[in-house]
């Protein structure tokens, strides 16, 4: 039986980087990828530029994104402006990943 989370492009925004030590966000990403979704896990900003790479192991539907936004302190902006800027950032990430996201899940 296919559920609501099947055959979707999912962006997971996390304050925890992808590493050997997995926390709940990593487990969600792995399980969603196993269900046939294309999952993109956005690491917290660390370096400049943007890179997209395959997760290690047999998870072909799971990609890790290293991306640094030019906009810092977004949560301190007025809500309407923050929403516009977030939409712009998601559009840039969609361009990098080559997909249109169906679901954006932020743990930040």
N, C-alpha and C positions, 0 to 999 in steps of 0.2 A: 504494500500500500504506500503510495506516494503522499507525503504530507505537504504542508505549505512551504517548507524549506527544501525544495527539490528543484534542481536545474536553474538556480538563481546565481547572480553575480553579487557576492557579499563582500563589503569592505568592513573589516574589524579595525577600529582605532583603539590602540592600547597604550597605556603608560608603561607597560612592561615590555622590554625588548624580547624578540624571539631568541631563545638560548636553550641550553641543555636542561635547565630547571623550568619545568612547565607549571604554570598556575592555571586557574580556571579558564582564562581567555585562550590559552593555547589549546586546552582540551576542547573548548567550543569550536575553535577553528578546525581542528583535526576531525571532529565528528561531523561538522557541516560539510567538509570536503569528502568524507566517506559517503555521504548521502547524495553525492552527485552534483554538488554545488561547486562553483569556482569561487574560492575564498582568497581574498587578498588581505594579508595581515600587515597593518601599517605600524612599523616600529616608531618609538618616540624620536623626535628630532635629535640628531647627534652630529651629523656631518653635513657639508653643503652638497647641493646637487640632488639627483634622484637616481636610484637604482632599483631594479626589479629582478628578483632571482627566485629560483625554485627552492622550496623547502627540502631539507635533506630527508632521505628515506623514500618510501614508496608513495608519498602523497603527491600525485601529479596535479591534483586540483587545488593545491595550496601554494600560493606565492607570497613571498615576503617583500615588503616595500620599505626601502630607506629613502626618506624624503624630508627635506627641511623647508618649511614654509618661511616666507619672508615676513609673515605677520605674527608678531609675538603679543602675548597678553590679550588674546581675543576675548576671553571671558570678562574683561574690564570694559569692553566696548558696549555702547547701547545695543540692546537686543536686535533691533531692526538692522543695524549696521553689521553686527556680528553674523547675522543670518546671511546677509548678502555676501560677506567675505568668505563664510564657510561654503556657500554654494559655489563660489569662484574657485576655491581650493579643491573641492570635490571634482569640479569639471577638469581641473588640471590633472588630478590623479587619474580620472577616467581616461584622459588622453595618454598618459604614461602607460597605463595598463591595457589600453586598447579595448575597453569594454564600457558599457553603460551599467552602473551599479543599480541593482534592484533594491538592495538593503544596505544601509549604512548603520553600523552598530558601534557606538562610541562607549568605551569604558573610561574615558578621560573625564 
